[in-house]
């Protein structure tokens, strides 16, 4: 299973990548929304982990573009972010997010969400 991690916090993204690779996932990283959109199309991941607060294109804009593109629209997206609040969570779901995880999180929580969206 392939996972694309889109997050400008490089250390956190690398830690998550390592934990996912130990569990058998193949991972790719993107440091901003623009790169995330490009890698989603090229890498064709089974799931995308997406931060909201990022440079260039934020997570909402990135999610919108991913869901508008017929080549990436079916890829489940899990928001992994410090952004809290029902309004923000609702906006992510309205744009097509499958799950929402608030940082800081335990990697096992994220792995559980990944398995849920892939098996759901």
Secondary structure, DSSP 8 states (H G I E B T S, - for coil): -EEEEE-S-HHHHHHHHHHHHHTT-EEEEESSHHHHHHHHHHH--SEEEE-SS-SSS-HHHHHHHHHHSTTTTTSEEEEEES--SHHHHHHHHHHT-SEEEESS--HHHHHHHHHHHHH-
